[in-house]
Amino acid sequence: MSDEFTLPDSAPGRYIPLREDAPHHRAYYPDNLPPSIELTDEIVDELTRAMHSLGRLDGVTSEVENATTVFSSFLYKEAEQSSQVEGTAVTVSDIIESELTDGAPAGSTDPSEKDIQEARNYIRAVKEGLGYLQTAGRSRSNITTELVKSLHETLMETGRTDEDDPLQGEFRPDLAYIKEDTEPWKDPVRFVPPKPDMARARMADLESYIQSDGQYPDLIDIALTHYQFETIHPFRDGNGRVGRLLVVLLLYCADILVNPILYLSSYINQRRDTYADLLLHVSERGAWKEWIQFFLTGLRKQADEGFVRAKLLLRKRREYRETYDEAATSTARLAQALFSKPYISIREAADLIDMSYESGRKAVDVLVDDGVLVPHTERKWGRLYRADEILDIVERSETALPEPADLIDNDVTGRLSI
């Protein structure tokens, strides 16, 4: 950290003194957005690459009817990664199975029920935020502090928190202390966000900036907004989750993605220390270039990863469609429906294909015989089945995925192969 209260002129804020009896002697007070930033060749190059990747992702998802349903598993992946940023071990399978059983996965003792509930809360909050914007209009003018508070209330409902009372949907009334994780032998307090009254004032200013047209290209503007929100740290707990969710909503409002299936948590989860360091470097040094490049690279990498998973899912979907083209209607329907519900019971299968329980049972039996579905629980009544091939695509490690170029036809038209 910088010594005492002195920061260079390039820093977009200042340190202010706290009372002598406070656990730390200073808090940070950020300037309003926007800062003055030079759009260097490096930033413009990364911006161009990010926009290309986002356009490619949007293109492949726009070719599918009901893309949000077909790629619903992407939201579960984001919930998994967002929870893991907070130190949990929740998986996509944990979340989906919990939804079916309305509780912790069968026989599970780790992760905890609260960890899984936190991930489920995140999914609810994303859906609520997107649903609100679909009704009110896909415009930054509809992103308000009241919406942010509402999303926080949903996120913190009976979920995991280190606070006795996270004050769901309320800005913090006291100081917040961000602790040192990587070098605990140093001062345990790494950073102190603005005092409560200052935080509320800066949130009002941030709302005004979000609702304006902004000064920079959309992706850079979102990078600035994310930094500002995390630096203000308006809530007692859950700021990281709300901040990542806000990125999703801002991308949606910018019309960069028709179907909001790009999420940043996986990138941040793999680079938590770098992420935290860069936020601090902006505050203390004005290191905007490094932060913006990091953020744009994250959007590009996640768009590329999303494109690959989407292509693999679409190829598997086409394979199932061709395999069961002449099968019973119930089997053909269920094979396609599994992409929205990769964990099912027979009752769930019947509901998905809008047919009788007996039709659902027969369809499940066929798909089990073919290895498309695998029994997940041993009990006969209410047995769960899982679609392993679909789940493998969703849960596969990023390092085990093919490159985007490997999934594009090299014909003269440049047509995407699905």
N, C-alpha and C positions, 0 to 999 in steps of 0.2 A: 504494500500500500504506500501511497505517497506520504511523506512526513507531515504530521500535524494537519494544518488546514490549507497549506499552499498547493495550488494546482496550476499547471501551465495554462496559458491563455487559450490553448486549443481544447481544453476540457469543456464539455457542454453542461457545466454545473459547478457547484461549489460545496465545500464542507462547512457546516455550521456547528457551533459548540453546543453541547448538551450539559445538563446539570452535573455537578461533580459527583453526585450519588448514583448517576446512571451507570449501567454495566459497561458502557463505552462512552468515549468523550466527544464523539462527533457523529453527525448524520449528514447524508448527502442530499442536496437539493438540486434536481436537474433543471436546466433551462427548458423553455417551451420548444416544441418542434415548430418549424424544421430548422436543422442546423445548416450551416453553409458547407457544402460538400463538393469536392472536385470529382466529376465523373471521369476518372482516369480510363485509359485504354483497357487496363486490366478489368475494371469494373464493367465497362461496356461490353467487353468480350464475354465475361461470365454471364451478364444479363442476357445477351443474345443466345448463348448456349442454353440457359435456363428456359427462355421463352420457346426455343425450338423443342426442347424435351417436353415442356408442358403442352405445346401444340400437338405433338405426336400422341401424347397420352389422351388428350381430349378427342383427337381424331378417332382412335381405336374404340373409345367408349361411346362416341356419338353414333357409331355404326350399329349399335345394339339397342333394340327396344327394351324399355325397363332396365336401363343400365344400372340404376341405383340398386335394384333388386338382384340382378345378376352378380354385381360386385359388392354385395352387402358385406361379404367377409372382409373386405378392406377396412371397414370401420371397426370390426373386431380386432384386426391387426393393429390399428392405431390405438385402440383402447388398451391392448396388451402392452404396447411399447410405451404409451404414456404412463401407465402404472409402473412399468419397470424403471422408468426414469426416476420415480419416487422410491425405488428400492424394493419393489415387490418381485415375486416370481410367477405372476399370473400368466397363463397362456391363453391363446384363442380357444382351445378346446375347453379349458376351465370355464370360460365365460359362457360359451354356447351351451354347455351341459348344465351349467347353473341356471340358465334361463328356462331350460326344459324341466328341470327338477325343482325349480324355485328355491334353490339353496346351494350349498357347497356340492361339488361333484361327488358322485357315489364313491365312498371309501377314501375320500381325500382328507388329509390332515394338514397339508401344506400345498398351496398357499392358504392363508386364513380366509374365512368367509368375508371379513371386512375388506381384504384386498380385492376379492372378486367383486364385492358390492361396489367398490370404488370404480372398477373398470366398467361395470354395468351402468353406474351413474354417468360415466363419461360418454357412453353411447347415447344415453337418454339426453344428455345436455347437447351433444352435437345435433341430434335429430330435432330437439326443441329449437335450437338456434337457426338451423336451416329451414325448419317449418315456419318459424316466425318471418324470416326474410322472404320466403316464397309467398307468404300472405301479404306482408307489408310492402314488399318490393325489394328486388336485389340491388340495393343502393346503400352506399356507405352512410347516407343520411339517416338510415334506419338502425344503425349500430349506436346504441346509447348506453349511458352508465347504468340505466335501469335494466337493460337487457343483460349487461355484464353481471350485475348483481343477481339477476334471476338465474343465470347459468351457474354462477357460483353456488347458489342455494341448492340447485339440482346436483351439482358435483359433490357437495359435501354431505348430502343426506345419508346418514348412517354408514358412511364410508370410513376408510382408514385415515386417521389424522393423529398428529402428535400433540394436538391442542386439546385441553379439557373441553373447551367450548370454541369451535372454529368460527362462531358467529355467522352462520349460513346466510348469505345474501347481504351481509353488512360489511362496510369498510371498517378496518381495525380502529379501535379507540386508543391504542397505545403504540409504543415503539415496537419495531420488529428488528430482530438481530439475525443476520445470516451468518452461520457458523463456518469455520474453516474445516474442510474435509480432508484435503490432500496433505496439509502440513500442520497437524494438530499441536505440534510443539510451539508454534507461533501463537500470537494473540488469537484466542478461540473465536473472536468476532471478526469476520472477514469484511463485512459491509453492513452499514445501517442505513436503510432507506429513509425517505423524508419523514418528519414528524407527522402525526395523524392529520392535523389541520392542513399542513402543506400538501400531504398526499391527496387529500380530498380536492384541494384547489387544482393540483396538477391533473387529476383525473378529469375535472371539468374542462381544463384546457385541452387534454388529449381527446376528449369527446368532440370538441370543436374542430380539432385538426382532422380527425377521422372523417368528420362530416363535410369537410372542405374538399376541394378538388385535389389538394396535395400539390407539392412543388416538383416532385420527381416521378419517374416511371413507376407504375403500380408496384412492382416487386421490390424496388428499393424503398418505396414508401411503407410497404408492409414490414420491411426489415427495421426501419426507423421506429415504427409503431410498436413492434414487439420489444425492441430495446427499451423504449420509454415505459411501457406497461410493467415490464419486469423490474425496472429500476424504481418505479413508484412503489411497487409491491403493496397494493392497496388493502389486501386481505390478511388476516392472521395466518391462514394456511390455504393451500390450493392455488397460489398465484401462478405456478408453472403450468398447471393443468388449464387454467383459464386462459393464460397467455397463448398456449399452443392451440387451443380451441379458437381463439380470436383470429389466428392466422388462417384457419380453415374458412371462417366466415368472410374475412377480407378477400381471400382468393376468389370465393364464390361471388362476392359483390363486384369484383373487378371484371367479371365475365371472361376470366382466363380459362376457367373450366366450366363447361355446361353441367357436367356431373362431378360433384365435389368428392373425388376419391383419392386425392393426394393429401398425405399427412406427413408432418415433419418429425414426429416423436422418435421414430426409428433412428434417424440421423443424429438427433440430439442425444439419444440414449447411448449410442456408441462413442460419443465424443463429449461426455458431460463435463469433464475438466476443462477442455478447450472452450466449450460454450461459456462456462462460468467465467473463465479468465478473460475472454474477449469482451463480455459485458462490462467487466470491471475496467478493462483497458480503455473502453470508450469513455466511461465515466471519469477516469483519472487522467487520460492522455488525449482524448478525442480521436481514438483509433478507429474512425468510421470506415476507412477503406478495408481494413482487415475484417471487421465485423460484417460489412455488407458482402464481401466476397465469400466469407464463410456461409452466410445465410443463403446467398444465391446458389452456391455450390450444393447446399443441402436441398434446396428446391429441385435443382437439376437431377441430383442423384436419386431423390425420392420419386421424381417423375419417371426416370428411367426404370427404377425398380417396379413402380406401379405398372408401367407399360409392359414389362416382361411378364409380371404375374397375370395381368389382364389377357395378354396374348395366349399364355399357357392355359388359362381357364377357358378361353374361347375355343382353343383347339380341342381341349378335352370335351367341351360342350358339343362341338360339332361331331366328335367321335361318338359320343353317346347318341346323338340324334341319328347318325347313320347306322349305328349298330341296332337300334331299336325302332327303326323306321317302319318295319313290318310286324313289330311286336304288338301285343295288346295295348290299347290306348292308355290304360292305367300305368303300364310299365314305361311307355314312352314319355308320358307326362311326368312321372316321378323321377326318371333319370334326369330330366331338365330341371325339375324343381329343387333337386339336391344342391344346386349352386347357390340358392338362397338359404337353404337349411341343411347343412352337411351333417347335422345330428338330428335324428328323427326317431319317433316311436311309430308303431303302426297307426295309431290314432292320428298322429301328426301327419303321417303320409296320406291318409285318407282325406284329411282336411286340405292338404296342399294341392291334391289333384281334384278336389271337389267331387269325390266319389264315395261309395259305401266303404264301411270298415273292411268288408270281405275283399273288395277290390284293392284296397290299400295293402291288405295282408298278402294277397297274391303277387302284387307288384314288388313288395319287399322281398318275398321269397325268391323271385326271379333274380333280383339284383344281388341278393346274398349268394345264390348259386353261381352267379357270374363274377363274384368278387368285387362288385362295385360298392356294395354295402358290407360292413363287417359288424357282427354283434359286439356291442360295447359293454353290456352288462350281462350277467349270467341268469338273472331272474327271468322267468317266463312271462309273468304279468308285468306289463309296462316296460318291457325290454327296450333299451335304446340301441340304435344302430348308427354307425358313422360311415361317412363317405371318405375313405382314406386317401384316394387319389386326389380329390379336391382339397382336402385338408393339407396334404403334402405341398401343394402349390402355394397355399396361403402361408403355411408355417415354415416352409423351407428357408434355411439361412440365406441371407443375401449373397454370400460368397459361393453358394451352390447353384445360383441362378445363371442361365446363359446371358450373354451380352445382348443388348437390344438389336444390334446389327444382325445377330444370328437368327432373328425372327422376322426379318424383312426380306421379301422376295427381291432378287436382283434382276428382275426383268426390266424392260425399257420403260414401263409405265411407273415403276416404283411402287406398285400396288402392294398393300399390306396383306400378308397371308393370314387367314383366320381359319 
